[in-house]
Amino acid sequence: MKNHTRTQCSRRKTALIFIPLLVSLLILTQVSSAQSAKRKIIIDQDAAGPAGTDQQSILLLIQSPQTEVLGVTIVTGDAWLKEEVAHTLRLLELIGRTDIPVVAGAEYPLLRRKEEIELWEQQYGLVPWVGAWTPRRYHPPDDLGEMPEGKPTTRALDEDAAHFLIRTVRKYPHEITIYEGGPMTNLALAISLDPEFPALVKELVFMGASLNPKTDDPEFVNTPRHEFNLWFDPEAAHIVLTAPWKKLVCTTVDISVKTRLTQNLLDRIKSSTTPAASYMNKFARVRGPYNYLWDELAAAAWLDPSIITATETRYLDMDLNHGANYGDTLSWFEPDKPKISGPPVVIQKDLKVEKFYNLFVDLLSAPTPKP
């Protein structure tokens, strides 16, 4: 009887030791499973800042608990490369996510130059927005310009964007979404270095192209096919749009102009004191009547596709003739496409605006997910 009692006691002790271990292992397994289930993404962006559509789209993707941001690659576009890198590094410092690598990419388009734009304007009329070359904002490429959020103390990865993209995609073949929010120069360089690169990417999601936007915005009234991201480096866009991607999803000007950053949205974010909300409260501003949420919509629609209520499929390319329409978006439906064309592109046409705004506010008010 005593031996039987001792055996029962021994079993209870063993259970008391192993049950917590089993619980711990179960929790670790669940955490590991949740981490592996996260959607891998690389953000390629012309990251002008602070705040603004470029930095706010980066922030949205980082703030989502469902994403694993593998890196942010930077390209000259809305601003110069070096200042964009600095703004991105500083954003990551302020929200506590310096684990995400920042990688500098192309400082200039493949062919387009400032002097060519000036000559074009003399012949065909003013271009309202030329990014880093815009006269009222122009400064030399090596200057950081204003840094109201402070200069970063961290540094970019010692690698160029094209090689980082290739290396990371080959590490996780068919698992990575590339989010493109700026000119496509980095992607074009990656394709030129490694022609298999596009086929190894899960999907390319990009903000770009303009087809027939319904707007009174003077930037598009006279030139409805002109869109900055693709226009800034049309040769790069041509390389990308005709490459063999598995899936292409496009947020155009046409759908972007249905959105606005409003003071009401910013006031809703102000009720939060999280790092992301604090960043928005300090630096985000409503700038004029045409303050569209361009890149934020492309990011949010990837995070929650149910925001988009209508799509169509087209084939896209660029006008590369150096005349009046140089850099304009070309598009065709299936029966009309040229014999040489890229893969079909899913074009977003309409959205649930309030659902998008609610996701925008919720993510930018939330605590930043841990690495």
C-alpha positions in Angstrom: 0.0 0.0 0.0 2.8 2.4 0.9 4.6 1.6 -2.4 1.3 2.3 -4.3 1.0 5.6 -2.6 4.6 6.5 -3.3 4.0 5.6 -7.0 1.0 7.9 -7.2 2.9 10.7 -5.5 5.8 10.2 -8.0 3.3 10.4 -10.9 1.8 13.6 -9.6 5.2 15.2 -9.2 6.1 14.2 -12.8 2.8 15.6 -14.0 3.4 18.9 -12.2 6.8 19.1 -13.9 5.8 18.2 -17.4 2.4 19.9 -17.7 3.9 23.4 -17.5 6.5 22.3 -20.0 3.9 21.0 -22.4 1.9 24.2 -22.0 5.1 26.3 -22.7 5.8 24.2 -25.8 2.3 24.6 -27.0 2.5 28.4 -26.6 5.8 28.5 -28.4 4.4 26.3 -31.2 1.4 28.6 -31.6 3.7 31.7 -31.6 6.0 30.1 -34.2 3.0 29.1 -36.3 1.6 32.7 -36.1 4.9 34.1 -37.1 5.3 31.7 -40.1 1.8 32.6 -41.2 2.6 36.3 -41.5 2.6 37.7 -45.0 6.1 38.5 -46.2 6.6 41.8 -47.9 9.3 44.1 -49.2 8.4 47.8 -49.4 10.0 49.6 -52.4 9.3 53.3 -52.0 10.3 56.8 -52.8 10.2 57.7 -49.2 9.8 61.5 -48.9 9.0 62.6 -45.4 8.3 63.1 -42.7 4.8 61.7 -42.9 3.1 62.2 -46.3 1.8 59.4 -48.5 5.2 57.7 -48.8 6.0 57.4 -45.1 2.4 56.8 -44.1 2.2 53.8 -46.4 5.4 52.3 -45.0 3.9 52.9 -41.5 0.6 51.2 -42.4 2.3 48.0 -43.6 4.6 47.9 -40.5 1.7 48.5 -38.2 -0.3 45.5 -39.4 0.1 42.5 -37.2 -0.3 40.2 -40.2 2.8 41.4 -42.1 6.5 40.5 -41.9 8.3 43.5 -43.4 11.6 42.0 -44.7 13.0 45.4 -45.7 12.4 48.8 -47.1 14.2 49.6 -50.4 14.5 53.3 -51.4 14.4 55.0 -54.8 14.6 58.6 -55.8 11.2 59.9 -56.8 9.2 62.4 -54.7 12.5 63.4 -53.1 16.2 62.5 -53.4 17.5 59.1 -52.3 19.7 60.2 -49.4 17.0 62.3 -47.7 14.4 59.5 -48.2 16.7 57.0 -46.6 17.2 59.4 -43.7 13.5 59.9 -43.2 12.8 56.2 -43.3 15.6 55.3 -40.8 14.3 58.0 -38.5 10.7 56.7 -38.8 11.8 53.2 -37.8 13.7 54.7 -34.8 10.7 56.6 -33.6 8.4 53.5 -33.7 11.0 51.1 -32.3 11.4 49.0 -35.4 15.1 49.4 -36.3 15.2 45.6 -36.9 13.8 46.3 -40.4 16.6 46.9 -42.8 16.6 50.1 -45.0 18.4 49.7 -48.3 19.4 52.5 -50.7 18.7 52.0 -54.3 18.8 54.1 -57.5 19.5 57.8 -57.2 18.5 58.6 -60.8 16.1 57.2 -63.4 17.6 54.9 -66.1 17.4 57.6 -68.8 15.4 60.7 -67.8 17.3 63.8 -66.8 16.3 67.2 -65.4 17.5 69.1 -68.5 15.2 66.9 -70.7 12.2 67.7 -68.5 12.9 71.4 -68.8 13.2 71.1 -72.6 9.9 69.1 -72.7 8.1 71.8 -70.7 9.2 74.4 -73.2 7.7 72.4 -76.0 4.6 70.9 -74.5 3.7 72.8 -71.3 4.3 72.7 -67.5 4.6 69.5 -65.6 3.1 70.2 -62.1 5.1 67.7 -60.2 8.6 66.4 -61.1 9.5 65.0 -57.7 13.1 65.7 -56.6 13.5 68.1 -59.5 10.5 70.3 -58.6 11.9 73.8 -58.7 10.2 75.1 -55.5 11.6 72.2 -53.5 14.9 71.6 -55.3 18.2 71.1 -53.5 21.3 69.1 -54.4 21.0 65.3 -54.1 23.6 65.0 -51.3 21.7 67.5 -49.0 19.2 66.0 -46.6 16.9 69.1 -46.7 14.8 69.7 -43.6 14.6 66.9 -41.0 12.0 68.2 -38.5 11.9 64.7 -36.9 15.7 64.8 -36.3 18.5 63.0 -38.1 18.8 59.2 -37.6 21.5 57.6 -35.7 21.1 54.2 -37.4 22.4 53.5 -40.9 21.2 51.8 -44.1 22.2 48.3 -45.0 25.6 48.1 -46.8 24.0 46.7 -49.9 22.2 48.1 -52.9 18.4 47.7 -53.3 18.5 45.6 -56.5 20.8 42.9 -55.0 18.9 43.0 -51.7 15.7 42.3 -53.6 17.2 39.4 -55.6 18.8 37.9 -52.5 15.7 38.1 -50.3 13.3 36.8 -53.0 15.7 33.8 -53.7 15.7 33.1 -49.9 11.9 33.0 -49.9 10.9 32.0 -53.4 7.2 32.4 -54.2 6.5 33.8 -50.7 7.2 37.5 -51.0 4.9 40.3 -52.1 6.7 43.4 -53.3 4.9 46.6 -52.6 5.9 49.4 -55.0 5.0 52.9 -54.0 7.4 54.9 -56.2 9.3 54.8 -59.5 10.2 51.3 -60.6 14.0 51.8 -61.1 15.0 49.4 -58.4 12.8 46.6 -59.7 14.0 47.2 -63.3 17.6 46.9 -62.1 16.8 43.7 -60.2 15.2 42.2 -63.4 18.2 43.2 -65.5 20.5 41.5 -63.1 18.4 38.4 -62.6 15.8 37.7 -65.3 14.2 35.0 -63.0 13.5 37.4 -60.3 9.9 38.4 -61.2 8.8 34.7 -61.5 10.1 34.1 -58.0 8.0 36.9 -56.5 4.5 35.9 -55.2 2.9 39.2 -56.4 3.7 42.8 -57.3 1.4 45.4 -55.8 2.0 48.9 -57.0 0.6 52.5 -56.9 0.9 53.9 -60.4 -0.7 54.5 -63.8 -3.5 56.9 -64.8 -6.2 55.9 -67.2 -9.3 58.2 -67.1 -9.6 59.8 -63.6 -12.7 61.8 -62.8 -11.3 64.9 -61.2 -10.9 68.6 -61.5 -7.2 68.3 -60.3 -5.2 70.4 -62.8 -2.4 67.7 -62.7 -4.7 65.3 -64.6 -7.3 67.4 -66.4 -5.1 68.1 -69.4 -2.9 65.0 -69.2 -5.1 62.1 -67.8 -2.5 59.5 -68.8 0.3 61.2 -66.9 1.1 59.6 -63.5 4.3 60.5 -61.6 5.5 57.1 -60.4 5.6 55.6 -63.9 6.4 58.9 -65.7 9.5 59.6 -63.7 11.3 56.5 -65.1 9.2 55.2 -68.0 12.0 52.9 -69.3 12.1 51.2 -65.9 8.3 50.9 -65.8 8.3 49.3 -69.3 10.8 46.7 -68.1 8.7 45.9 -65.0 5.3 45.9 -66.7 6.5 43.5 -69.4 8.3 41.1 -67.0 6.8 37.6 -66.2 5.2 38.3 -62.8 2.8 35.7 -61.4 0.3 38.5 -60.3 0.2 42.2 -60.8 -2.2 44.5 -58.8 -2.4 48.2 -59.6 -3.8 51.2 -57.6 -4.3 53.9 -60.2 -4.8 57.6 -60.0 -8.5 56.9 -61.0 -9.3 55.2 -57.7 -6.8 57.2 -55.6 -8.6 60.5 -56.3 -11.6 59.1 -54.5 -9.7 59.4 -51.2 -8.6 62.4 -49.1 -6.5 62.9 -46.0 -8.8 65.0 -43.8 -8.4 66.8 -40.5 -11.1 64.5 -39.2 -9.0 61.4 -39.8 -6.0 63.1 -38.2 -8.1 64.1 -35.2 -9.2 60.5 -34.7 -5.6 59.4 -34.7 -4.8 62.1 -32.1 -6.8 60.3 -29.4 -4.0 57.6 -29.3 -0.6 58.0 -27.7 1.2 55.0 -29.4 4.5 55.7 -31.3 2.8 55.6 -34.7 0.1 58.0 -33.6 2.6 60.3 -32.0 4.5 60.4 -35.3 1.3 61.2 -37.2 0.3 63.8 -34.7 3.6 65.6 -35.0 4.2 65.4 -38.7 1.1 64.6 -40.7 -0.7 67.5 -42.3 -3.6 68.2 -44.7 -1.8 69.9 -47.5 -4.2 71.5 -50.0 -7.5 70.3 -51.6 -5.9 67.4 -53.5 -4.4 65.5 -50.5 -5.0 62.0 -51.8 -4.1 58.9 -49.9 -2.3 57.4 -53.0 0.2 54.9 -51.5 -1.9 54.3 -48.3 -4.7 52.9 -50.4 -2.5 50.5 -52.3 -1.1 49.3 -48.9 -4.5 49.0 -47.2 -6.1 47.2 -50.2 -3.3 44.6 -50.0 -3.9 44.2 -46.2 -7.6 43.9 -46.7 -8.7 43.2 -50.2 -12.4 43.6 -49.2 -11.9 47.4 -49.3 -11.9 47.1 -53.1 -15.4 46.7 -54.6 -14.6 46.6 -58.3 -11.7 45.6 -60.5 -10.9 45.1 -64.2 -8.1 43.4 -66.0 -5.9 45.3 -68.5 -2.5 45.1 -70.0 -0.2 48.1 -69.3 2.9 49.6 -70.8 4.6 52.9 -71.3 4.8 55.4 -74.2 8.6 55.6 -74.7 8.5 57.9 -77.8 10.3 61.1 -76.7 7.5 63.4 -77.7 4.4 65.0 -76.2 3.2 61.7 -74.6 6.5 60.4 -73.3 6.0 58.6 -70.0 2.2 58.3 -70.4 0.4 55.1 -69.4 -0.7 52.8 -72.3 -3.4 50.2 -71.6 -5.4 47.6 -73.5 -8.1 45.0 -72.8 -7.4 41.4 -73.8 -8.7 41.6 -77.5 -6.7 44.7 -78.3 -3.4 44.0 -76.6 -0.2 44.1 -78.8 1.5 40.8 -79.7 4.3 41.6 -77.4 2.9 42.5 -73.9 3.4 41.8 -70.3 1.1 39.8 -68.0 -2.4 41.0 -67.2 -2.8 43.6 -64.4 -5.7 43.7 -61.9 -6.8 47.3 -61.9 -8.7 48.5 -58.9 -11.7 50.7 -59.8 -13.8 51.4 -56.7 -13.7 51.0 -53.0 -15.5 51.2 -49.7 -14.1 54.6 -48.7 -15.2 54.5 -45.0 -13.9 51.0 -44.5 -10.5 52.2 -45.9 -10.5 55.3 -43.6 -11.4 53.1 -40.6 -8.5 50.7 -41.3 -6.2 53.8 -41.8 -7.1 55.2 -38.4 -7.1 51.9 -36.6 -3.6 50.8 -37.8 -2.0 54.2 -37.2 -3.5 54.4 -33.7 -2.5 50.9 -32.7 0.7 49.8 -30.8 3.5 48.9 -33.1 3.9 45.1 -33.4 7.0 43.7 -31.9 9.7 42.2 -34.2 
